[in-house]
Amino acid sequence: MTLQTVNEIDSFLMIGQSNMAGRGDIGSVEPISGPGLYMLRNCRWQPLSEPINPDRGIFSGKYRSGIGPGGSFALLYHKKTGRATGLIPCADGGTSLDSWQKGGPLYENALFQTRMAMKISTLRGIIWHQGEADVTHPELVRSYPERFERMIRDLFADLGTDPVPVVAGELGYYLLRRGEKYSCVPLFNENLRHVDLPLYGVASAAGLNCRPDILHFDAPSQRIFGARYFSVFSRIANI
């Protein structure tokens, strides 16, 4: 398999924390793979396989890498457009929005990986899920739209590209079951809708289920979530 020209593949940057990286159990849903689906590994496109974003161990550890929203998003994009579709996985579990700001290692890694991908693809969008690390701090919830907007605008400026569609995902409402500490979840999700970006939308997490940890979406819900991301993206991108 050789894909080396910009016109042959459409790429999407995946950034955020663990629910973007994915913690759904491998094997609990049908795998997503096949012709036309790719992921970036060592600055090369490899056939897509899950886990797409292995930010943690795969076979051991409390929070193992697993199913995220990227697979179903990419599959639906590929089916809708007929275009080869590549994911640029850069999410990292447990990270705050401040740790994604310009100059930090997460931002710089995402910038580097996306620049490399843009040499052999066309960047079509960004999908983001983050907030579990911020939602327990009311002051961070209030400032979230401004801080997120600044990070994305910095990213576009550093990439030297026009804005592409950005889709953020709501936090799971199941977090409310964790107690008063997570009472700001509804406000956080509402504030996501106040981000001022030219091509922007929010994927709903309403009705989605979690793993027993009451922190991470389970694999079936991640498949649904990825489809919701695509629905929002397709509306913004008018495809």
Secondary structure as UniProt FT lines:
FT   HELIX           6..8
FT   STRAND          10..16
FT   HELIX           18..21
FT   TURN            26..27
FT   TURN            35..36
FT   STRAND          37..41
FT   TURN            42..43
FT   STRAND          44..47
FT   HELIX           70..81
FT   STRAND          85..89
FT   TURN            93..94
FT   HELIX           98..100
FT   TURN            102..103
FT   HELIX           105..119
FT   STRAND          122..129
FT   TURN            132..136
FT   HELIX           138..159
FT   STRAND          166..169
FT   HELIX           173..178
FT   HELIX           180..182
FT   TURN            183..184
FT   HELIX           185..192
FT   TURN            193..194
FT   STRAND          200..203
FT   TURN            206..207
FT   TURN            212..213
FT   HELIX           219..237
//
